Amino acid sequence: MKDKGYSVEWLEKLKSSSNIVTTISRYLTLNRKGSTYWACCPFHHEKTPSFAVNEQSQFYHCFGCGESGDVIKFVEKLEGTDFVGAVKILAEHAGIEMPEFDGDASYLESKKHRENLQNICREAAIYYNKMLVSPQGKTAREYLEKRGVLSSTITRLGIGYSPNWTGICTYLKNKGYRATDILESGVCGERDGKLFDEMATRVVFPVIDHRGRVVGFSGRAMQDGAFAKYKNTKQTPLFNKSSNIYCINFLRKARLNKNYAILVEGQMDVVALNQAGFDNAIATMGTAFNKNHVATLSRFVDSVVVCFDGDSAGKKATAKSLEPLMAEGLDIRVLELPDKLDPDEFIKKYGAEEYQKLIDSSLPVYEFEIKHEADKYDLLNRDNVSKFIDGSLKIVLDIPKESEKQLYLDLIAKISKVPKETLSRQLNGMRRVLSRSDSARQETSKVQVAQSKNYKAEQYVLACVIHKKSFAKGIEFDDFVNNNLKDIYMLLEKNNFPIISKIYDSFDVENNEDLKQLINYDFSKVINQEKEFIGCLNTIKLDKLVAKQNQINAQLQTCTNEEVKLALLKRAGELSKEINEKKTLLNKVG
């Protein structure tokens, strides 16, 4: 039997050789509590561990974000690869020979095509780097030298140069790549049926993903004002400027010494900082920092120091970048550069030690936001003071800890020269208004998402079965009314109710929302799980009896045969007795 291109037997061998606790320990620090191992989730930012690993079931689940799966799914998710890629990583680590892939031909073709595009990008990066150190790259080398970029930095970051419009096209064709694939990789464009280099006459920075694969490029014009300063690879199957991060590939190693990233505006800022020893510096690809960037970044660091240019435009960019970072819950600090300098200029003028001092004295995000709010107004004007207070108190409302709220009220009082008690009363008034609107929204939400009591009972019972609770007995296929849950029970029954890690082998969990919820069921909210199970099971069986009773009552209304009517009345009496017994039992359980 084949599963996802490999035999079930081979996958079982792979997973038995890839203990989930041992595997995850290579990426995270796990702490054992009872039979469960805990860590802070690598898939979302958190300070209190809610990521649980169960060695017995070979399964992980995060109670914070809901991510869950087996050892293959973990590697797939964390490494940013697909199923086959995760299997390959595990097989190499376990020293197990991989069999020939025997799955969906279209998948295999798609995977090979993607690898081909990656190879084109890698070859292009090699070409650009060679061109930079060749005689043709003299102008570009002089430009980089003028900017203070060392040859060692060029080598480490793979910086290159495109001397003309056609060289890379010829180079890649001579390597055997088809024009259609070269176009799709984004390395070249097409005009009048001919290929041209998208990065022509620019210094080229390869964009490398967290697994060390070249996925695209960013080109820097050497003459400001000639045309756009930076040009990125267009969107391709490999490259998306709204999610790729420049120098993310260094963070995995850098986090061993520094558990924070330095977010700057442009590639040259990253180059300058990296050269000065700050290999945790990153930049977006000319787009605003968004939730996709945060999702990638939060897998590697817990904290971000935001450092944009010291001019007014830089401060606006800083403020704009903070929203998605704060929404994810990352620890954020803001580094303010003096004299309208950018990081590159500051490093050249003052050096790495002074820059480190700025990092050490960087402002907590809420302090920066309040001071940024104050900078908007002339606070000698009473109306402007009111506007500043309104804006600042809205910031304070977002602060989760009450003790921190009080500290920032002190700061607002100091800036505005308004007593803290007055600010506290105004803040409480804003809270009451928000509380009333939240209550109204919650009531509407309850109505919209309310599930039937019967469905919740069926869901809990089936979750107990899937999680192999010792008391989960007495369930039958016909007990389920919900068709989706009934189908899941039937499939599990046919497969002898496998452990959770094997469910991932046999079922498409990601595309079955009911099954996903059952696997991720949060039992921590249930005080007495066995008592809850008995109550839910009896609720289900009671509903089934009532449905049968209603069916018989309907038949009695139309029945004309006395013998059949007597039989129906007898059965109705039996059902009535069973229903009363179930109700009595439910009252005792309740």
C-alpha positions as CSV (number, residue, x, y, z in Angstrom):
1,M,0.0,0.0,0.0
2,K,1.3,3.4,-1.0
3,D,0.8,6.6,1.0
4,K,1.8,10.0,-0.5
5,G,4.4,8.3,-2.7
6,Y,5.9,6.0,-0.2
7,S,4.7,2.7,1.3
8,V,3.0,2.9,4.6
9,E,5.5,0.3,5.9
10,W,8.5,2.4,4.9
11,L,6.9,5.6,6.4
12,E,6.3,3.7,9.7
13,K,10.0,2.6,9.7
14,L,11.0,6.2,9.1
15,K,8.8,7.5,11.9
16,S,9.9,4.8,14.3
17,S,13.5,5.9,13.6
18,S,12.6,9.6,14.1
19,N,11.3,9.8,17.6
20,I,9.2,13.0,17.7
21,V,10.8,14.2,21.0
22,T,14.3,13.6,19.8
23,T,13.6,15.3,16.5
24,I,11.9,18.4,17.9
25,S,14.7,18.7,20.5
26,R,17.0,19.5,17.6
27,Y,15.0,22.6,17.0
28,L,13.6,23.5,20.4
29,T,14.4,23.2,24.1
30,L,11.7,20.8,25.5
31,N,10.9,20.5,29.2
32,R,9.2,17.4,30.5
33,K,6.2,17.7,32.8
34,G,4.6,14.3,33.5
35,S,4.3,12.4,30.3
36,T,4.3,15.5,28.1
37,Y,7.1,17.7,26.8
38,W,6.6,21.5,26.6
39,A,8.2,24.4,24.7
40,C,7.3,27.8,23.4
41,C,5.7,27.3,20.1
42,P,8.0,27.8,17.0
43,F,5.0,28.7,14.8
44,H,3.8,31.8,16.8
45,H,5.3,34.1,19.4
46,E,4.6,33.3,23.0
47,K,6.3,33.7,26.4
48,T,4.4,30.9,28.2
49,P,5.0,27.5,26.7
50,S,1.8,26.0,25.1
51,F,3.5,23.7,22.6
52,A,3.0,20.1,23.8
53,V,4.8,17.0,22.5
54,N,3.4,13.6,23.4
55,E,6.0,10.8,23.0
56,Q,3.4,8.0,23.4
57,S,1.2,9.2,20.5
58,Q,4.2,10.7,18.6
59,F,2.1,13.8,18.1
60,Y,2.5,17.6,18.8
61,H,-0.1,20.2,19.5
62,C,0.1,23.9,20.3
63,F,-2.8,25.1,22.5
64,G,-2.0,28.7,21.5
65,C,-2.2,28.7,17.7
66,G,-3.7,25.2,17.1
67,E,-0.8,23.8,15.0
68,S,-0.5,20.1,15.3
69,G,0.7,16.9,13.6
70,D,3.3,14.2,13.5
71,V,7.1,14.3,13.2
72,I,6.9,14.7,9.4
73,K,4.4,17.5,9.6
74,F,6.6,19.3,12.2
75,V,9.7,19.2,9.9
76,E,7.6,20.1,6.9
77,K,6.2,23.2,8.7
78,L,9.4,24.4,10.4
79,E,11.7,23.8,7.5
80,G,9.3,25.4,5.1
81,T,9.3,22.4,2.8
82,D,6.7,19.9,1.5
83,F,6.0,16.4,2.5
84,V,8.7,14.8,0.3
85,G,11.2,17.4,1.5
86,A,10.4,16.7,5.1
87,V,10.7,12.9,4.5
88,K,14.1,13.4,2.9
89,I,15.4,15.5,5.8
90,L,14.3,12.8,8.3
91,A,15.6,10.0,6.3
92,E,19.0,11.6,5.9
93,H,19.2,12.2,9.7
94,A,18.1,8.7,10.5
95,G,20.5,7.2,7.9
96,I,17.7,5.4,6.1
97,E,17.8,4.9,2.3
98,M,15.0,6.6,0.5
99,P,12.9,4.5,-1.8
100,E,11.9,5.7,-5.3
101,F,9.0,8.2,-5.1
102,D,5.9,6.4,-6.4
103,G,3.2,9.0,-5.9
104,D,1.2,11.4,-8.0
105,A,3.0,12.0,-11.3
106,S,1.8,15.6,-11.5
107,Y,3.2,16.3,-8.0
108,L,6.6,14.8,-8.9
109,E,6.6,16.9,-12.1
110,S,5.7,20.0,-10.1
111,K,8.5,19.3,-7.6
112,K,11.1,18.8,-10.3
113,H,10.0,22.0,-12.0
114,R,10.4,24.0,-8.8
115,E,13.8,22.5,-8.2
116,N,14.7,23.5,-11.8
117,L,13.8,27.1,-11.0
118,Q,15.9,27.0,-7.8
119,N,18.8,25.7,-9.9
120,I,18.4,28.6,-12.3
121,C,18.4,31.1,-9.5
122,R,21.5,29.5,-7.9
123,E,23.4,29.5,-11.3
124,A,22.4,33.2,-11.8
125,A,23.8,34.1,-8.3
126,I,27.1,32.3,-9.3
127,Y,27.2,34.2,-12.6
128,Y,26.6,37.6,-11.0
129,N,29.2,37.1,-8.3
130,K,31.8,36.0,-11.0
131,M,31.0,39.1,-13.0
132,L,31.6,41.4,-10.0
133,V,35.1,40.1,-9.5
134,S,35.9,40.0,-13.3
135,P,37.3,43.0,-15.3
136,Q,33.7,43.8,-16.3
137,G,32.8,44.4,-12.7
138,K,35.4,47.2,-12.1
139,T,32.8,50.0,-11.9
140,A,30.6,48.0,-9.5
141,R,33.6,47.1,-7.3
142,E,34.6,50.7,-7.1
143,Y,31.0,51.6,-6.1
144,L,31.0,49.0,-3.4
145,E,34.5,50.1,-2.2
146,K,33.2,53.6,-2.0
147,R,30.4,52.4,0.1
148,G,32.9,50.7,2.4
149,V,31.9,47.1,1.5
150,L,34.8,44.7,2.0
151,S,35.6,41.7,-0.3
152,S,34.9,39.3,2.6
153,T,31.4,40.8,2.9
154,I,30.9,40.4,-0.9
155,T,31.8,36.7,-0.6
156,R,29.7,36.1,2.6
157,L,26.5,37.7,1.2
158,G,27.1,36.5,-2.4
159,I,26.9,40.1,-3.8
160,G,27.2,40.3,-7.6
161,Y,26.9,42.5,-10.6
162,S,25.1,42.4,-14.0
163,P,27.3,44.1,-16.6
164,N,24.8,44.1,-19.5
165,W,21.3,43.1,-20.7
166,T,22.0,39.7,-22.3
167,G,25.0,38.0,-20.6
168,I,23.0,36.1,-18.0
169,C,20.5,34.9,-20.7
170,T,23.3,33.4,-22.8
171,Y,25.0,31.9,-19.7
172,L,21.8,30.1,-18.6
173,K,20.9,28.9,-22.1
174,N,24.4,27.4,-22.4
175,K,23.8,25.6,-19.1
176,G,20.9,23.9,-20.8
177,Y,18.0,25.8,-19.3
178,R,14.9,26.5,-21.4
179,A,13.9,30.1,-22.2
180,T,10.4,29.5,-20.7
181,D,12.0,28.3,-17.4
182,I,14.4,31.2,-17.3
183,L,11.5,33.6,-17.7
184,E,9.5,31.9,-15.0
185,S,12.4,32.0,-12.5
186,G,12.3,35.8,-12.8
187,V,15.9,36.1,-13.6
188,C,15.1,37.4,-17.1
189,G,12.3,39.3,-18.8
190,E,11.2,39.2,-22.4
191,R,10.8,42.0,-24.9
192,D,10.0,41.6,-28.6
193,G,10.5,37.9,-28.3
194,K,14.0,38.2,-26.8
195,L,15.2,37.6,-23.2
196,F,16.9,40.4,-21.2
197,D,18.4,40.6,-17.8
198,E,16.0,42.0,-15.2
199,M,19.0,43.2,-13.1
200,A,21.0,44.7,-15.9
201,T,23.8,47.2,-14.9
202,R,22.9,46.9,-11.2
203,V,24.8,45.6,-8.2
204,V,22.9,42.4,-7.4
205,F,22.0,41.0,-4.0
206,P,20.8,37.4,-4.0
207,V,17.7,36.8,-1.8
208,I,18.2,33.5,0.1
209,D,15.5,31.8,2.1
210,H,15.9,30.4,5.6
211,R,17.0,27.0,4.2
212,G,19.8,28.6,2.1
213,R,18.2,28.5,-1.3
214,V,18.4,31.4,-3.7
215,V,14.9,32.4,-4.5
216,G,15.3,35.8,-6.2
217,F,17.3,39.0,-6.5
218,S,17.4,42.6,-5.6
219,G,19.3,45.0,-7.8
220,R,20.8,48.3,-6.6
221,A,21.3,51.1,-9.2
222,M,24.8,52.7,-8.9
223,Q,23.7,56.1,-10.1
224,D,20.9,57.6,-7.9
225,G,18.2,59.2,-10.0
226,A,19.0,57.3,-13.2
227,F,16.1,54.9,-12.5
228,A,14.5,53.2,-9.5
229,K,17.1,52.7,-6.8
230,Y,16.1,49.1,-6.1
231,K,14.5,46.6,-8.4
232,N,13.3,43.2,-7.1
233,T,12.6,40.0,-8.9
234,K,9.0,39.9,-10.0
235,Q,6.7,37.5,-8.2
236,T,7.5,33.9,-9.1
237,P,6.7,30.4,-7.7
238,L,9.9,31.0,-5.5
239,F,9.8,34.7,-4.8
240,N,7.2,36.9,-3.2
241,K,8.4,40.4,-2.1
242,S,5.5,40.5,0.4
243,S,6.9,37.6,2.4
244,N,10.6,37.2,1.6
245,I,13.1,38.8,4.0
246,Y,16.7,39.8,3.0
247,C,19.3,37.9,5.0
248,I,16.8,35.7,6.9
249,N,19.2,32.9,6.2
250,F,21.7,34.2,8.8
251,L,19.1,34.3,11.6
252,R,19.1,30.6,12.4
253,K,22.8,30.8,13.4
254,A,22.7,34.3,14.8
255,R,19.9,33.5,17.2
256,L,22.2,31.2,19.1
257,N,24.0,34.3,20.4
258,K,21.3,37.0,19.9
259,N,17.7,36.1,20.2
260,Y,16.6,39.3,18.4
261,A,16.6,40.6,14.8
262,I,17.4,44.1,13.7
263,L,14.9,45.3,11.1
264,V,16.3,48.0,8.8
265,E,15.0,49.7,5.6
266,G,17.3,48.6,2.8
267,Q,19.8,46.0,1.6
268,M,22.8,48.4,2.0
269,D,21.9,48.9,5.6
270,V,21.9,45.2,6.1
271,V,25.2,44.9,4.4
272,A,26.8,47.6,6.6
273,L,25.4,46.0,9.8
274,N,26.4,42.5,8.7
275,Q,29.9,43.6,8.0
276,A,30.1,45.3,11.4
277,G,29.2,42.0,13.1
278,F,25.4,42.3,13.3
279,D,24.5,39.2,11.4
280,N,21.0,39.4,12.8
281,A,20.2,42.4,10.6
282,I,17.3,41.9,8.1
283,A,15.2,44.0,5.6
284,T,12.1,43.6,3.6
285,M,12.1,43.7,-0.1
286,G,11.0,47.3,-0.4
287,T,7.5,46.6,0.9
288,A,5.8,47.5,4.2
289,F,6.4,45.0,7.0
290,N,3.3,42.7,7.1
291,K,1.9,39.7,8.8
292,N,3.6,37.3,6.3
293,H,7.0,38.7,7.3
294,V,6.1,38.4,11.0
295,A,5.0,34.8,10.6
296,T,8.5,34.0,9.1
297,L,10.4,36.1,11.5
298,S,8.7,34.8,14.7
299,R,10.0,31.3,13.9
300,F,13.6,32.4,14.6
301,V,13.5,35.2,17.2
302,D,11.5,36.4,20.1
303,S,12.4,40.1,19.9
304,V,12.9,42.7,17.1
305,V,14.8,46.0,17.2
306,V,13.3,48.3,14.6
307,C,15.9,50.7,13.2
308,F,14.8,52.9,10.3
309,D,16.4,56.2,9.1
310,G,16.6,59.1,11.6
311,D,14.7,61.5,9.3
312,S,10.9,62.1,9.5
313,A,10.2,59.6,6.6
314,G,12.1,57.0,8.6
315,K,10.1,57.6,11.7
316,K,6.9,57.2,9.7
317,A,8.2,53.9,8.3
318,T,9.1,52.8,11.8
319,A,5.6,53.5,13.1
320,K,4.0,51.7,10.1
321,S,6.1,48.6,10.6
322,L,5.1,48.3,14.3
323,E,1.5,47.3,13.8
324,P,2.0,43.8,12.4
325,L,4.8,43.1,14.9
326,M,2.7,44.1,17.9
327,A,-0.3,42.1,16.6
328,E,1.9,39.0,16.7
329,G,3.0,39.7,20.2
330,L,6.8,39.9,19.6
331,D,8.9,41.9,22.0
332,I,9.6,45.1,20.1
333,R,12.1,47.9,20.8
334,V,12.8,51.0,18.6
335,L,16.3,52.3,17.9
336,E,16.3,56.0,17.1
337,L,19.3,57.2,15.0
338,P,20.6,60.7,15.5
339,D,21.3,63.5,13.0
340,K,19.0,62.0,10.3
341,L,21.5,59.3,9.6
342,D,20.7,55.8,8.2
343,P,22.3,52.7,9.8
344,D,25.0,52.5,7.1
345,E,26.0,56.1,7.7
346,F,25.9,55.7,11.5
347,I,28.2,52.7,11.4
348,K,30.7,54.5,9.2
349,K,30.7,57.6,11.3
350,Y,30.6,56.1,14.9
351,G,31.4,52.4,14.6
352,A,29.9,49.1,15.8
353,E,30.3,49.7,19.5
354,E,28.3,52.9,19.5
355,Y,25.6,51.2,17.4
356,Q,25.5,48.4,20.0
357,K,25.0,51.1,22.7
358,L,22.0,52.4,20.7
359,I,20.5,48.8,20.6
360,D,21.0,48.5,24.4
361,S,19.3,51.8,25.0
362,S,16.5,51.3,22.4
363,L,13.0,52.3,23.5
364,P,10.2,49.9,24.4
365,V,7.6,50.1,21.6
366,Y,4.9,51.8,23.7
367,E,7.3,54.5,24.9
368,F,8.3,55.1,21.3
369,E,4.7,55.3,20.2
370,I,3.7,57.8,22.9
371,K,6.8,60.0,22.1
372,H,6.0,59.7,18.4
373,E,2.4,60.8,19.2
374,A,3.8,63.8,21.1
375,D,6.0,64.8,18.1
376,K,2.9,65.3,16.0
377,Y,1.7,68.3,18.1
378,D,2.7,71.7,19.5
379,L,1.9,70.9,23.1
380,L,1.9,74.6,24.1
381,N,-1.6,74.6,22.5
382,R,-4.3,73.3,24.9
383,D,-6.3,71.7,22.0
384,N,-3.2,69.9,20.9
385,V,-2.6,68.6,24.4
386,S,-6.1,67.0,24.3
387,K,-5.4,65.4,21.0
388,F,-2.1,64.0,22.3
389,I,-3.8,62.6,25.4
390,D,-6.6,61.0,23.3
391,G,-4.1,59.4,21.0
392,S,-1.7,58.3,23.8
393,L,-4.5,56.7,25.9
394,K,-5.6,54.6,22.9
395,I,-2.0,53.3,22.9
396,V,-2.2,52.6,26.6
397,L,-5.5,50.6,26.1
398,D,-3.6,48.1,24.0
399,I,-1.0,47.4,26.7
400,P,-1.8,44.0,28.2
401,K,-0.2,44.4,31.7
402,E,-1.9,46.8,34.2
403,S,1.5,47.6,35.8
404,E,2.9,48.7,32.4
405,K,-0.3,50.8,31.8
406,Q,0.5,52.7,35.0
407,L,4.1,53.4,34.0
408,Y,3.0,54.8,30.6
409,L,0.3,56.9,32.3
410,D,3.2,58.5,34.3
411,L,5.0,59.2,31.0
412,I,1.9,60.8,29.4
413,A,1.3,62.9,32.6
414,K,4.9,64.1,32.4
415,I,4.7,65.1,28.7
416,S,1.2,66.6,28.9
417,K,1.6,68.2,32.4
418,V,-1.9,66.8,33.2
419,P,-2.3,64.9,36.6
420,K,-2.2,61.1,36.4
421,E,-5.5,60.9,38.3
422,T,-7.2,62.9,35.5
423,L,-5.7,60.6,32.9
424,S,-6.8,57.5,34.8
425,R,-10.4,58.7,34.9
426,Q,-10.3,59.4,31.2
427,L,-8.8,55.9,30.5
428,N,-11.5,54.2,32.6
429,G,-14.1,56.1,30.6
430,M,-12.6,54.8,27.4
431,R,-12.6,51.3,28.8
432,R,-16.3,51.4,29.6
433,V,-17.2,52.5,26.1
434,L,-15.1,49.7,24.6
435,S,-16.5,47.2,27.1
436,R,-20.1,48.0,26.0
437,S,-19.3,47.7,22.3
438,D,-17.3,44.4,23.0
439,S,-20.3,42.9,24.9
440,A,-22.6,43.7,22.0
441,R,-20.1,42.1,19.5
442,Q,-19.7,39.1,21.7
443,E,-23.5,38.5,21.8
444,T,-23.8,38.8,18.1
445,S,-20.9,36.4,17.7
446,K,-22.4,33.8,20.0
447,V,-25.5,33.7,17.9
448,Q,-23.5,33.4,14.7
449,V,-21.2,30.6,15.8
450,A,-23.5,28.7,18.1
451,Q,-23.4,25.0,17.5
452,S,-26.2,22.6,18.6
453,K,-25.8,20.8,21.9
454,N,-26.0,17.5,20.0
455,Y,-23.1,18.4,17.7
456,K,-20.9,19.5,20.7
457,A,-21.7,16.2,22.5
458,E,-20.9,14.1,19.4
459,Q,-17.7,16.1,18.9
460,Y,-16.5,15.5,22.5
461,V,-17.3,11.8,22.4
462,L,-15.5,11.3,19.2
463,A,-12.5,13.4,20.4
464,C,-12.3,11.0,23.4
465,V,-12.2,8.0,21.0
466,I,-9.5,9.6,18.8
467,H,-7.4,10.5,21.8
468,K,-7.9,6.9,23.2
469,K,-9.3,7.9,26.6
470,S,-9.7,4.7,28.7
471,F,-13.3,5.5,29.5
472,A,-14.3,6.1,25.8
473,K,-16.5,3.0,25.4
474,G,-20.1,2.2,24.4
475,I,-20.1,4.2,21.2
476,E,-21.8,3.0,18.0
477,F,-21.8,4.2,14.5
478,D,-25.6,4.9,14.6
479,D,-25.1,7.2,17.6
480,F,-23.9,10.0,15.4
481,V,-26.4,12.3,13.8
482,N,-23.9,14.7,12.2
483,N,-22.9,13.2,8.8
484,N,-19.3,14.5,8.9
485,L,-18.6,13.0,12.3
486,K,-20.4,9.8,11.3
487,D,-18.1,9.5,8.3
488,I,-15.0,10.1,10.4
489,Y,-16.1,7.5,12.9
490,M,-16.7,4.9,10.1
491,L,-13.3,5.6,8.6
492,L,-11.5,5.3,11.9
493,E,-13.4,2.1,12.7
494,K,-12.3,0.6,9.4
495,N,-8.7,1.4,10.3
496,N,-9.0,0.0,13.8
497,F,-8.9,3.4,15.5
498,P,-5.2,4.3,14.8
499,I,-3.1,6.5,17.0
500,I,-3.0,10.2,16.0
501,S,0.3,10.1,14.2
502,K,-1.1,7.3,11.9
503,I,-4.3,9.3,11.3
504,Y,-2.0,11.8,9.5
505,D,-0.7,9.0,7.3
506,S,-4.2,7.8,6.3
507,F,-6.3,10.9,6.1
508,D,-6.1,14.4,4.6
509,V,-6.3,16.1,8.0
510,E,-5.5,19.6,6.7
511,N,-8.6,19.6,4.4
512,N,-11.0,18.1,6.9
513,E,-11.9,20.8,9.4
514,D,-14.0,18.5,11.6
515,L,-11.2,15.9,11.9
516,K,-8.6,18.7,12.5
517,Q,-10.7,20.0,15.4
518,L,-11.1,16.6,16.9
519,I,-7.3,15.9,16.7
520,N,-6.6,19.4,18.3
521,Y,-9.4,19.1,20.9
522,D,-8.5,21.0,24.0
523,F,-9.3,18.7,27.0
524,S,-7.7,21.1,29.4
525,K,-10.9,23.0,29.7
526,V,-12.8,19.9,30.9
527,I,-12.7,19.5,34.6
528,N,-13.9,15.9,34.8
529,Q,-13.3,14.3,31.4
530,E,-14.9,10.9,32.2
531,K,-18.0,12.5,33.8
532,E,-18.3,14.8,30.7
533,F,-18.0,11.8,28.4
534,I,-20.8,9.9,30.2
535,G,-23.0,13.0,30.0
536,C,-22.3,13.6,26.3
537,L,-22.8,9.9,25.4
538,N,-26.1,9.8,27.2
539,T,-27.2,13.0,25.6
540,I,-26.5,11.5,22.2
541,K,-28.3,8.3,23.0
542,L,-31.2,10.2,24.5
543,D,-31.6,12.3,21.3
544,K,-31.5,9.1,19.3
545,L,-34.3,7.6,21.4
546,V,-36.4,10.8,21.2
547,A,-36.0,10.7,17.4
548,K,-37.2,7.1,17.3
549,Q,-40.1,8.0,19.6
550,N,-41.2,10.9,17.3
551,Q,-41.0,8.6,14.3
552,I,-43.3,6.0,16.0
553,N,-45.7,8.7,17.1
554,A,-45.9,9.9,13.4
555,Q,-46.6,6.3,12.3
556,L,-49.4,5.9,14.9
557,Q,-51.1,9.0,13.4
558,T,-51.6,7.2,10.1
559,C,-51.7,3.5,11.1
560,T,-55.1,1.7,10.4
561,N,-54.0,-1.8,11.1
562,E,-54.9,-2.7,14.8
563,E,-52.2,-5.4,15.1
564,V,-49.5,-3.0,13.8
565,K,-50.8,-0.2,16.0
566,L,-50.5,-2.4,19.1
567,A,-46.9,-3.3,18.2
568,L,-46.1,0.4,17.7
569,L,-47.7,1.3,21.0
570,K,-45.7,-1.3,22.8
571,R,-42.5,0.0,21.2
572,A,-43.5,3.5,22.1
573,G,-43.9,2.5,25.7
574,E,-40.5,0.8,25.8
575,L,-38.9,3.9,24.3
576,S,-40.6,6.1,26.8
577,K,-39.2,4.0,29.6
578,E,-35.7,4.1,28.1
579,I,-36.0,7.9,27.7
580,N,-36.9,8.4,31.3
581,E,-34.0,6.2,32.4
582,K,-31.6,8.3,30.3
583,K,-33.0,11.5,31.7
584,T,-32.6,10.2,35.3
585,L,-29.0,9.2,34.5
586,L,-28.3,12.6,33.0
587,N,-29.7,14.4,36.0
588,K,-27.3,12.3,38.2
589,V,-24.3,13.1,36.0
590,G,-25.2,16.8,35.8
